[in-house]
């Protein structure tokens, strides 16, 4: 049954054709009874008009405007040739409803006007005998009611169809917006994870490389120093693994909450440990805090930690073997200030100008992205007296 229903919905002309045949079959007996005595010629003309109304029913949805004109011509032929109404005239109501529902605006208005005129013409052409003038008017109004109701029904169907189409369009637009927002969210999350991976890997691996080089250099002459360097490598490696596990926990939904295995995001409180790690790795760092320390938003704390981490990593990479660094952390009333300087030879120019055409400089790009996410400002470049300077201002409230 469902297949039959779907087939009929895909082929509405077949359904209309069936009803056209039924209507023609119902009209033929009355046509023969009324006009058979007039002769074969008159009967043939009436049957042609009846068949034309059947065609109107069959093709009303495929060709609504032409069928309206055909129905109008058939109705005028009935009035002109004195062909009284038959069951086939039901096609006039059907085509009026159809053009009001799916036809063009001019066809809808024309159909309504033609329907009102048809009621009046029918009353004038075939008046009710022994009726008063007021009775004729009342009968004309009564005959106009079906045409008006047919037009109202079709126009209501048009309005409902337009409303549903608007809802579907709105739903499709919202779906596209949701997809776009999902893509933006995925891209932002991928960028965040990429920044985290870069900061974790770049910092910890650089410490491990420096310590490994030092251990290899003093392995024969100072075994105790080599052993200490290897312990630092081991500790740094474990820290890197812990942070990598935390990042993987972000990617595995629910795992962080279920196991509790992953360490929390680092913040300002861990900068002391970070600097001590750098000192152990051989980089002298002077660290000072100005202002009154207080709890900060987690995003600001993580951004501050990553800026210091990346700045010290760059010092080890590009500052040279005898470089030293200084870190200043300043608490303002409305924000947090950071100043990281070193006295090394500085990073190559292409690494801090727009990230470099060769795709390097991802650390500074990540810094700018992090600072931008919390509504802050970042300035990075060489110091006038040599070395490199990174300064940042992180507001407590994001910029709108």
Phi, psi and omega in degrees: 000320180296321178297319178297319179296316179295322179296316180294325177292326179283341182231070182294333180296325177296319178296314179297321177298321178298313180292331176295318178296318179298315181296319178296319179295323178290332183278331186300314180301315180293324178297316180295318180296321184280323190239005179294328181286345181282348182114164183294326181296311180296319179297321180296320180296316180296319179295325177296316178297319178296319178295324178298320177293327174295320176297323177302317179295318186293323187249017187296323181275334179279320182228072186295316182293311177300322180292329175296317178294321178295318178296321177297317178296320179295320178295319177295324177295323178297316180294319183291317185268006179059048176261108185294157182302140178233173177304335180295338179292350173301337178298332179295320178291321182294315182290329176295316177297322182294312182292330176292332182271315187233355181279175177289166184297319181296322180293322179296314180292318179297319180296318179297315180296318180295323178295318178295321178292325180297320178296317180293318180295321179296322179291323178287324184282323181230071183290154176284128182293148176058034177253145179285164177304320177294326177293322176298317179297315180298320179295321177297318177297317181298322179287337179280340183300313179301323178294318179296317180294322178297318180292318180298318179299314180295318180294324176295321177296320177298314181298316180295319179296319178295322179295315179296320178297322177295319178296318179296319178296319179295318178297318178296321179294318178296323178295318177296320179296320177296319178297318179296317179295323178295318179296319178296318180296319179295317179297319179295319180293320178296320178295320179296314180296322178298320178296316180298315180298318180298314182296317181295309185293313185298314183292305186292321180291323179296320176298315181296322180294315180299314180294321179295319177297317179295319179297319179296326183288324185252014185301317183276324186271328182221080183299327179296318178294321178296321179295319178296321178296320179295323177295321176297318178300316180298314180297315180297319178298319178295320178297318178297317178297320179298316180290324176296320177297322178298317179295321177294328177295328176296325182282337180260105187299128175086344186291325181296318181287327186283317187265330184064025187277336193265142183286155180287170178296138178290156180218197182298327181295339180267000180295324177303313179296321179298315181292321177296324177296319179293321178297319178298327180283356177106006179256112178290128183229129175260121186239128178223145177240128179243147183090185182260112179298143180204162178298141181237162174304145184301324179295321179292318181297314180296320180297315179299315180299314183293327178295313179297317180300313182291322180297316179291325175298317179295325177298316178295325182286315192244351186281340182100170186290338185248020183283149173234161183224160175225142180235127177241129179241117187240124177268115173262173178294326185242015181181188181230129179254143179231137175220117179238120181230153172222163181249026179277197182276352174085162180279153175302149185302321185290348182275342180242005175256099177058026176083352179087137180292340182271008177086001178275184181079028182294331180297313179292325175298316178298321176301312182298320179295318180296313181296320178296327180294331178261007176078024182260188179232150182223137176230125182225135179173177182289149176279149179300326182267009182108151183094197186223150182226138173229122178234142181216148175234119183248110179286156179282339176241130181295147178287144181263000000 
